[in-house]
Amino acid sequence: MRRGPTLAWQVFLSILAVTLASVLATGLAARYALSEQFSNYVSGMHGLTGTGTGRGMGRAMLGTAEQTFLASVDTAIAISALVAIVVAALAAVLLARYLARPLSSLTTSARTFAGGDHEVRVSIDGPAEVVDLAEAFNEMAGSLAESESLRRRLVADVAHELRNPIASLRAQTEAVAEGVLELDERRARSLVDDVAHLSRLVDDLQELSIAEAGRLRYDMLDFGLADLVDREIERARELAPDGLVLAREGTDAVVLGDEMRISQVVRNLVSNALRHTESGSVTVVLSKVPREGAQFARVEVRDTGEGIPAEDLPYVFERFYRVDASRAARTGGAGIGLAIARRIVEDHRGTVFVESEPGTRTVVGFEIPAVSDAVPGDSPERGSQSV
């Protein structure tokens, strides 16, 4: 890559050129004006005495004093130009240092960050544009550091989730192969469960990669959220602890979207609520809310469970993030479902949200545009699309 001159040289040459041009333009204009004035003066004097032939003779007949004065003006112009060069050089050096110091610090920090130190940040000072650049760098560094932390956590979580079922499968199959264990119905079910767990994990990872690449396909049509939520609640009753109340409240709302994908989102939110609620209730509340001149359907999953600490709330929908990092995927999930749910909602031009009071309640849900005066299943825009 071709490198241009340094900032110091560019600033110096720019200031020098502007300063010299200004001094020379001003000096030459003054020199020309003085010369013209002397010429007019001499021409006028000779006109009064009746000698000379006019304006052209004025310059030729300038006296010694006038010529000496004009020579001193020329000298002053030259001296001014030299002084301007010195002043420009000093100003350029100071300005270049003022501009280059934060940029040099930014360059050093960027190289340090690229070398693996993701905690490095730059000081924010200098001109407004440099401050904006420094703030953007610090935001980028923070985001990348967070992504790197999540990546490491992903590697550890995936390795952990894979290790347990693989170790169980290996131990059981080796024991069966060596005749230590009998391959009865109970043993076969255990092997099938371990394989199913591995399959679910791999499927979730594949679906997450497809979602983040923006290649999920949707079959868009109008449908009512109430029936969808009722089906998911009935499905969830089989997993709910004894005594836990599962219910739906609110009015129906018709939306345009992929019913299977929205079901996946609701199922994920309800199952998460069930995992963290031992007693009390899990309630799905439907409503319509105005947003930017349009109606949005709002789905809230409210539970009376353990809640989420405030410091974890911003990361609930991040991929591979789990509030309790020590919890196994069988009880706490692998931190994939909510990330996929957020992507599905965003692809439907909606948003997700979460709020919680630790030990008391949690509300998690989403909003997507509602269809006004529509009949479920009757959409002129139905069809498949990839987002």
Secondary structure, DSSP 4 states (H G I P E B T S, - for coil): ------HHHHHHHHHHHHHHHHHHHHHHHHHHHHHHHHHHHHHHHHHHHT-S-SHHHHHHT--HHHHHHHHHHHHHHHHHHHHHHHHHHHHHHHHHHHHHHHHHHHHHHHHHHHTT-TT------SSHHHHHHHHHHHHHHHHHHHHHHHHHHHHHHHHHHHHHHHHHHHHHHHHHHTTSS---HHHHHHHHHHHHHHHHHHHHHHHHHHHHTT--EEEEEEEEHHHHHHHHHHHHHTTSPTT-EEEEEE---EEEE-HHHHHHHHHHHHHHHHHT-SSSEEEEEEEEEEETTEEEEEEEEEE-SS---GGGGGGTTSTT--SSTTS-HHHH--S-HHHHHHHHHHHTT-EEEEEEETTTEEEEEEEEEBPTT--TT--TT-EEEE-
